Amino acid sequence: MLNWLLIFIPIAVYLEFSQGNAVWIFVASMLAILPLAGLMGRATEELAIRAGSAVGGLLNATFGNATELIIAFFALKAGKLDVVKASITGSILGNILLVLGLAVFLGGLKHKTQVFNQKNAGILTSLLTLSVIGLLIPAVFDLASVNFAHVAQPADLDFKVSVAAAIVLILIYLGNVYFSLVTHKDMLSPHDDEEHEAATWSVPMAVGVLLASTVAVGFMSEFLVGSLEEASHALGLSEFFVGIILIPIIGNAAEHASAVMFALKNKMDLAVTIAVGSTIQVALLVAPLLVLLGLTVGQKMDLVMHNPLELIAVAAGIVIANSIARDGESNWLEGLMLLGVYVLLAFAFFYFPTVSAAAVH
């Protein structure tokens, strides 16, 4: 449906190499990433059809987050650490409020009340809570070291704690994968597996599209990040807002399409697994990987959220997602609640004043 936007790939390339206006480069790159993320999602779905619900949900979450990981890596390489951190927070909020909200709302409009595996949802939401707590520990450590231990320059300590947290979170993620695919692979309802439609792409074609789209996303991401500062200033947007709202929406395009599609087909097990599983993957894999990847490009990125609004937003998102997912049923009103919270937070982030890095401490 969005394939016509692929025309913006050559447009973005032309603007970049002809040193065109930064705003147009930013817009063209952003629009080009949307269909590429959609193609990555479609190729992943074709592979997931052959793999079953458990592996399928994992594949959708993984390659859905690949777009955002690539964008964040180029921002990290460019030294835009605040944008990277904001994109992590924005991805968590986008998945559990926007993606899940759209799936529950649109699926509920069509099917009134939808049911999904309560036990699986309970495990996912528990893991979601624990994973976000793991991300919040560095922020609490920073707050305590400054206000209780009176450390004047906590940056080095924050980085050491963040590296340790990154390693632990990745190990937890690997344990979750083993749990989901090996020891407790029957936790996802088999009902979804029985209703899978036939694959229309061959495996080589799906893999080829996936690889080609990933490479193209890499180029578009570099153009996007390169024009970010000038374009955001020209458009009157803060880099913080771009990082926490716009980049996650672009990066989550594949999850949007997949989760909503499965919800409309009344396959809420897959929709919930994709939305919540993607959030867990951001917290347990994407964020820690960015910390470790920072070491390879000479950037010391920690996991500290200095903005209290981010901390409150993440906590609020987790609370409402838990309350909606734990009973094993959903309806359109619950989806509207999730979307409403996301819109309120988006307005708060839009109007939040820009704070310089030097003023954080």
Disulfide bonds with the S-S distance in Angstrom:
none
